[in-house]
Amino acid sequence: MENNEKSNDARYLLAALIEIYRGNIVFLPEFDPQMENNLLRDVFSSAISFAKFDESRQTISNEIFKCANEGATVKEQMELARVQTPDVLNAKMVAAAHVLKIMDDNKVILS
């Protein structure tokens, strides 16, 4: 990939998120900001239904709000993964896998 080129690989982004939420370090290319923000919003929106605790749902809801108003990045998720609760991380990991499965089954990108 050339220096100025940004990745539009949604599957790589989702797979990277799954690994980040599992606590692993992954190589992150520069993603297209619009695609990155849209996929993160999809993951956060799906994650609410996978969270077990009200506090976790509130944390994820706050992330949706921030994503919609300020934007969000995978690099920010890498930093947050260090401090978020296991329930939040698990909900977001399952949601990322869910979105990836939907994309593969339907061959469409959400948002």
Buried (B, 14 or more C-beta within 10 A) or exposed (E): EEEEEBBEBBEBBBBBBBBBBEEEEBEBEBBBEEBBBBBBBBBBBBBBEBBEEEEBBEBBBEBBEBBEEEBBBBEBBBEBBEEBEEBBBBBBBBBBBBBBEBBEEEEEBBE
